Amino acid sequence: MRPLTFWLEMCIFIDCKCFKIYLSKFMRLFSKVVNCKYQIRSRKEGLKFAKPKATQRVGRSGVENVFAAVFRGRVVAWYTFTTWNGCTFLRALRVLRDNLVALFGNAIFNSPLIVVHDNNRSFCMQTCQKRIRSYGMQPMPLPVRSPYLMHLDHSIWVMILTEMAKTEPQTKESVPDYKVRLHVVAHALPDLTFVTARVKTQVELFVNSKGAITNANK
């Protein structure tokens, strides 16, 4: 079993996220009560789900698609894109490499670096895997259907959305202002080392359960 230092010092976790942009007060309220498959849970209904009425349905002001990388307790890459494909991933990898050099210097590549990713089709393309290796890093795809091994999925995205809700302006903001605030919030997150440390526990549970999906955070 890998030691804790392996996950904290050597692993770069990458993932993509589509942030839905809700700007008005009503849109923000809707985003907080909406549930899966566009179902809304009202106070009177308790835990039961109800199909939203036509008057309850609201649009959104756009989306912000983000490729992010977390390394040694901090966000080291934040790349926005419109369409995701293999070429987009190659550009995101270049941003990640340049940011690592800017933050840690070229010496960072003297030690082993592991790029941990899920089974996104673009991540697993041979061209992209070769590009990761050409930058002096080794790819490490996670097992299929194992979301709790990727802490961006089960922790960091939630932390960002929570902070975004706390810093909402009183008045309606513009889409560019929202995107700037999102970028600032992501880079202002506290030390994420404690979140990365959970991955070791999750992996041990995953191995001991012979591949069953587990959640150590419950």
C-alpha positions in Angstrom: 0.0 0.0 0.0 1.3 3.4 -0.9 2.4 5.6 2.0 0.7 8.9 2.8 3.7 10.9 1.4 3.1 9.4 -2.0 -0.4 11.0 -2.2 0.7 14.3 -0.6 4.0 14.9 -2.3 4.0 13.1 -5.6 0.4 13.0 -6.9 -1.2 15.7 -9.1 -5.0 15.3 -9.2 -6.7 16.5 -12.3 -10.4 16.8 -13.2 -12.9 18.9 -15.1 -16.0 20.7 -13.8 -18.9 22.5 -15.4 -20.0 25.4 -13.1 -23.5 26.6 -13.9 -23.8 30.4 -13.6 -26.8 31.7 -11.7 -26.6 35.5 -11.3 -30.0 36.9 -10.1 -31.3 36.4 -6.6 -34.1 34.1 -7.9 -31.6 32.0 -9.9 -29.4 31.6 -6.9 -32.3 30.5 -4.8 -33.3 28.0 -7.5 -29.8 26.6 -7.7 -29.9 25.9 -3.9 -33.1 23.9 -4.0 -32.9 22.2 -7.3 -32.1 18.5 -7.1 -31.2 15.7 -9.6 -33.2 15.5 -12.8 -34.6 19.0 -12.3 -36.6 18.1 -9.3 -37.3 20.6 -6.5 -37.9 19.8 -2.9 -40.0 22.3 -1.0 -40.2 22.7 2.8 -43.7 21.3 3.0 -42.7 18.2 1.0 -39.8 17.3 3.3 -37.8 14.6 1.7 -40.2 13.9 -1.1 -39.5 15.2 -4.6 -41.8 17.1 -6.8 -41.6 18.1 -10.5 -41.0 21.8 -10.7 -43.8 24.0 -12.0 -43.3 26.0 -15.1 -43.1 29.1 -13.0 -40.3 27.6 -11.0 -38.1 26.7 -13.9 -35.4 29.3 -14.5 -32.6 29.5 -17.0 -29.0 30.1 -16.3 -26.7 32.8 -17.5 -24.1 30.4 -18.9 -21.5 27.9 -17.7 -17.8 28.0 -16.9 -16.0 24.8 -17.9 -12.8 24.3 -15.9 -9.9 22.0 -16.0 -8.2 22.0 -12.5 -5.2 20.4 -11.0 -4.4 20.1 -7.3 -0.9 19.4 -6.0 0.6 19.6 -2.5 -2.5 21.1 -1.0 -3.1 23.9 -3.5 -4.7 24.5 -6.9 -1.8 24.7 -9.4 -3.8 24.9 -12.6 -7.1 26.5 -13.6 -7.8 26.3 -17.3 -11.1 27.4 -18.8 -12.4 26.0 -22.1 -15.5 25.9 -24.3 -15.3 22.5 -25.9 -13.6 19.5 -24.3 -11.6 17.1 -26.4 -8.1 15.7 -26.7 -6.6 18.9 -28.1 -8.1 20.9 -25.2 -6.5 18.5 -22.8 -3.1 18.9 -24.4 -3.4 22.7 -24.0 -4.5 22.2 -20.3 -1.5 19.9 -19.8 0.8 22.6 -21.1 -0.7 25.1 -18.7 -0.2 22.6 -15.9 3.5 22.1 -16.8 4.2 25.8 -17.1 2.5 26.5 -13.7 4.5 23.8 -12.0 7.7 25.3 -13.3 6.6 28.8 -12.2 5.7 27.7 -8.7 8.4 25.1 -8.0 11.1 25.5 -10.6 12.4 23.0 -13.1 13.8 20.9 -10.2 10.2 19.7 -9.5 10.6 17.3 -12.4 13.7 15.7 -10.9 11.4 13.7 -8.5 8.6 11.3 -9.7 5.3 13.1 -10.4 2.1 11.1 -10.9 -0.9 12.5 -12.7 -4.0 11.0 -11.1 -7.1 11.1 -13.3 -10.5 9.4 -13.8 -11.6 7.6 -16.9 -12.5 10.6 -19.0 -12.0 9.5 -22.6 -9.7 12.4 -23.4 -7.5 11.7 -20.4 -7.1 8.1 -21.5 -6.2 8.8 -25.2 -2.8 7.4 -26.1 -1.7 10.8 -27.4 -2.5 12.5 -24.2 -0.9 9.7 -22.1 2.3 10.1 -24.2 2.2 13.9 -23.7 2.0 13.4 -19.9 5.1 11.2 -20.0 6.9 13.7 -22.3 6.5 16.3 -19.6 8.3 14.1 -17.1 5.1 12.8 -15.3 3.5 9.4 -15.2 -0.3 9.0 -15.7 -2.3 7.0 -13.2 -5.9 6.3 -14.2 -8.3 5.5 -11.5 -10.5 2.4 -11.6 -13.9 2.7 -13.4 -16.8 3.9 -11.2 -14.6 4.9 -8.2 -15.6 8.6 -7.7 -14.5 8.7 -4.0 -10.9 8.2 -5.0 -10.9 11.6 -6.7 -11.1 14.2 -4.0 -11.9 17.0 -6.5 -15.2 15.2 -7.1 -16.3 14.6 -3.6 -14.7 17.5 -1.7 -13.0 20.3 -3.5 -15.8 21.2 -6.0 -18.2 21.4 -3.0 -15.8 23.6 -1.1 -15.6 26.0 -4.1 -19.4 26.2 -4.5 -19.8 26.7 -0.7 -17.4 29.7 -0.8 -19.1 31.0 -3.9 -22.4 31.0 -2.0 -20.8 32.8 0.9 -19.3 35.6 -1.3 -22.4 36.3 -3.4 -22.9 40.0 -4.0 -26.2 41.6 -2.9 -26.9 42.8 -6.4 -26.9 40.9 -9.7 -23.3 40.5 -11.0 -22.2 40.1 -14.6 -21.0 36.9 -16.1 -17.3 38.1 -16.4 -17.5 39.2 -12.7 -18.8 35.7 -11.7 -15.9 34.0 -13.6 -13.3 36.2 -11.9 -14.8 35.6 -8.5 -14.8 31.8 -9.2 -11.1 32.0 -10.1 -10.3 34.0 -7.0 -12.3 31.6 -4.7 -10.6 28.5 -6.1 -7.1 29.9 -5.6 -8.0 31.2 -2.1 -9.0 27.8 -0.7 -7.2 26.9 2.5 -4.6 24.2 2.6 -6.1 21.1 0.9 -3.6 18.7 2.4 -6.2 17.2 4.7 -8.5 16.5 1.8 -5.7 14.8 -0.2 -4.9 12.7 2.9 -8.3 11.1 2.8 -7.4 9.5 -0.6 -5.1 7.1 1.2 -8.0 5.9 3.4 -10.3 5.7 0.4 -7.8 3.6 -1.6 -7.3 1.2 1.4 -11.1 0.7 1.7 -11.3 0.2 -2.1 -8.6 -2.4 -2.1 -9.9 -4.2 1.1 -13.4 -4.3 -0.4 -12.0 -5.8 -3.6 -13.2 -3.0 -5.8 -16.5 -2.1 -4.1 -17.2 1.6 -4.1 -16.9 3.0 -0.6 -17.1 6.4 1.1 -14.9 7.0 4.1 -16.3 10.5 4.6 -19.7 9.2 5.9 
